[in-house]
């Protein structure tokens, strides 16, 4: 089993900071929001995107899959009462010359082996597509 530790602290009424290893990220904890930091819902979606990109990085050498780049677009829908994320839709855009079948194989690997995506999929409707960059 792997274990993870993150430390977060309040800086002031407008934000906080989370740190791990040698990295830090500013958190939008202001009730009015702020433009220069991720709020908790955006961090949640960013974690999912990072999981998918990391899954692609893991799968491409095993599948001998050639790509030039990847982009992940996410859309989350949050309800107010009780506050929770209801659904997440995503689009994986891969810059590649691989066949459609191989593209779908990459997508299956990303969905099957993603720690964050598997955790989220058990709690929230998570739907998405993979497509070739035009």
N, C-alpha and C positions, 0 to 999 in steps of 0.2 A: 504494500500500500504506500502510495506517495502522500506526503503531507505538505501543506502550504501555510505560510504565515505572512500576513499583511498587517501593517500597523497604520492606523489612521488617527488624525488628531484635528481638533477644531482650531483654526487660525483666528477667526473672528466671526461675527454674525453674517458674513458674506461668503465664507468658504472654509474649506479644510484642505488637508493634504494626506494622501496615502503614500506609503513607501514600502518598498520591498527590494532586497538586495541593494543595488546602487541606483535604483530608479525611484522617481517621485512623480506623482500626478496631482494636480490641483483639482479639488472637488467643488462643484457648485452646490453648496448647501444653503444658499440664500433663498428665503421664501419667495422673493421676487424674481429669482433666477439671475444668471449672469451669462454674458456671451463668451467669456474667455475660459470656460471650464465645462466639463461634462457633468450633467446632473445624474442622479442615481439611475434613472431609466436609460439614459444614453450610455452610461457606463456598462449597464447590463447588456445592451445591444452591441456595444463595442467588444465586450468579452466574447459574445457569440461570434462576431465577425473574426476576431483574432483566432478563436478556436477553429473556425472553418479554414482560414488561411493556413494555420499551422497544420491542420489535417491534410491540406493539399501539399504542403511542403514535405510531409511524411510519406504520402502516397506516391508522389511523382517518381521518386527513384525506384520504388518497388515495382511500379507499373511500367517503368521506362517511358513515362509520359512526358512529352516535350511541350513546354509552355514558355511564353514570353512575359506573361503577367496575369494577375488576377485582381478583380475588383468585387467587393461584396456590398450589395445594397440591401438595407433592412428597413422594414416598416413595422413598428410595434403599435398596437392599440391598447390603451390603458383605460380601465373603467375607474370612476371616482369612488363609488361606494359599494362594497369595501374597495379600497384602492388595490388594484392588482393589474398585471399585464394579462389581457385576454387572448391576444393572438400576435404572432410574428410571422410575417411573410418576408422571404429573402430571394435575392437573385444573385447567383454566382456568375460572373462574367469572366470567361477565360480566353485569353489571347493565345490561340493554338491552331495548328493545322491538323491535329488529331481527328479521327473519325467521330461521328456522332455516337457510335457505340462506345468508343473509348471515353468520350466525354461523360456519358451516363455511368460508366464504370467508375470514373473518378468521383462523380457525385455520390454514388452508392458507398464508396469508401469514406468519404467525408461524413456522411450521415451515420454510418455504422460505428466509426471509431472516435467520434468527437466527445470528449468528456463533458464540455459545457453544453453542446447541442443535445446530447443524450439526456442530460439532467433537465434541461429546459423542456424537451419534448415530452417528458413525463408529467409536466405541470401545466403546459401551455400548448395551444394548437400552434405547431411549427410547420409551415409549408413553404416550399420553395422550388425554384427551377435552376438549372444550370444551362448556360448558353454560351455560344462562341461570340467573342467580340467582333463586331462588324467593321 
